[in-house]
Amino acid sequence: MKNPQLHTPVLLEESTELLLNLNPKNFLDATLGFSGHAHYVLSKLSSNASFYGIDQDPVALNYSMSKIGEDPRVTIIDSNFSKISTIAKSYNCEPFDACLVDCGISSVQLDSLDRGFSFQTEGPLDMRMSPDFSLNAADILNTYSFDKLNYIFNTYGECRYVDKFIDNILIKREKKPFETVPDLIAVIKKSFFFYNKRSNFIKMCTKVFQALRIEVNSELDVLQQFLHDIIPLLTIGGRCSVITFHSLEDRLLKRFIRDHKAIIQPVNKRVIQLTYHEAKKNTRARSAKCRVFERVR
Ligand SMILES: C[S@@+](CC[C@H](N)C(=O)[O-])C[C@H]1O[C@@H](n2cnc3c(N)ncnc32)[C@H](O)[C@@H]1O
């Protein structure tokens, strides 16, 4: 695994500015990761504030524990953020006046050779953010029906014309079950035309891997659950800032804010995106978008 410091926090100031100018006393970082945002937020929070950081990845939790665990304001919680209602009760930590969610995976997870998040690695097809999940990406490829695979590649990967690809998955697993990233890459190569362009191949791999990762980690369901459950845990006037990395998450968030306009309102009228310079430096995060909403009643 590469040096964990290699995760660069995205939209660092932009995603936290509208939270920090409330001078929050109780801050929730629902996706602590490698404490990039946390470190910055803690440098701005007052000495009597509390900071709660959640993650479900043991590598991220251990790293953050070693970096910010000694700070008396900090409580680090090993859990899925979709359980925020239970967490808030058991830590007796509500209401929050500021909350940050930085969706998706960190660079460290993506670069880990043994976790299967990247099509450029050769290890097992795992993709679980937490070891508690029972199903990994290989299990999905080895057990799902044609229709279920069709649904996840169409819906979560926004892939088109996948019939041949799925047929090839079913043929391959009959001979030998999927185990590693190269097993899947071989089937992708056999199933689509790339017109000799590596960029077309990379785009297709990105979509296929995104679809599997979303399914393995139930990413859209847990985000929906979190958004629903965080509203009553915010103070009136409390804010939640959410960074998304693909259109499915951003659409879900936009729709959620619109559908709950009686109790929450967008703070930024325009979605916050990377500047040209940040996108150039942090190409992996160039698709990031941030929306901030406020509880109004
Ligand atoms: C993009 S990284 C966050 C990076 C962090 N803001 C930083 O600056 O270091 C997302 C993190 O959220 C975690 N995560 C994603 N979904 C989660 C969930 N449902 N519950 C808890 N943690 C989650 C991942 O394990 C990962 O460490």
The ligand as an ORCA input file, in Angstrom:
! r2SCAN-3c Opt
* xyz 0 1
  C     -13.323     10.173      0.179
  S     -12.841      9.363      1.648
  C     -12.865     10.632      2.856
  C     -11.584     11.353      2.939
  C     -11.484     12.329      4.094
  N     -12.450     13.392      3.989
  C     -10.075     12.886      4.141
  O      -9.895     14.075      3.866
  O      -9.142     12.125      4.453
  C     -14.281      8.515      2.113
  C     -14.137      7.724      3.384
  O     -15.441      7.415      3.843
  C     -15.518      6.075      4.220
  N     -16.901      5.686      3.981
  C     -17.541      5.604      2.800
  N     -18.808      5.229      2.986
  C     -18.983      5.082      4.322
  C     -20.078      4.717      5.131
  N     -21.254      4.400      4.603
  N     -19.903      4.680      6.472
  C     -18.692      4.991      7.039
  N     -17.625      5.323      6.306
  C     -17.758      5.390      4.962
  C     -14.518      5.346      3.369
  O     -14.063      4.193      4.041
  C     -13.415      6.403      3.213
  O     -12.428      6.267      4.194
*
